[in-house]
Amino acid sequence: MPAAPRGLLVRSTHFNGRADISGAFPPRLAEQAVQCLFVSMNCRTVFSIAPLCALTACQSPGALAQKAPAWTAVYQVSYEAMANCLVERERLPLVTVTPSTYPAERRATVAVAAPTGSALGVYDIRQISGRDTEVAYRSIYGGPGSGAGGDALEKANRCGNPA
């Protein structure tokens, strides 16, 4: 009886990442073939995810400041009190909060970023009269009418209307 031709025939793949190709090749060559197969699969996965990561990392607080605000509101508190309150309310374990105040201009910004440094949102706070402060929030998730920044609006409402 003639011997069956030998070739790379993968019978099954197990969760441990090993393919059963026993009898098709010498053991060392078979192991190298399986490793090459999984390396190429990992490379494809990495290269398909890389553009998404690059797109997310492109948002900086400066670039976000050019977008239209998701919402704008006026409160009867000073801009310093509003900025300090928003900084405290935005502090979370996986979020970086960076306040910047400009006393000569009577305004402040509070940038909220992910641990990677990509911006999530920016509060622009400015004193518009002796007792009124305007807060505009810009979000990476959308602009006016998008519903983005609802949680940020709730935080600003709590800071501007302490109960």
Buried (B, 14 or more C-beta within 10 A) or exposed (E): EEEEEEEEBEEEEEEEEEBBBEEBBEEEEBBEBBEEBEEEEEEEEEEEEEEEEEEEEEBBBEEBBEBEBBBEBEBEBBBBBBBBBBBEBBEEEEEBBBBEBEEEEBBBBBBBBBEEEBBBBBBBBBBEEEEBBBBBBBBBEBBEEEEBBBEBBEBBBEBBEEE
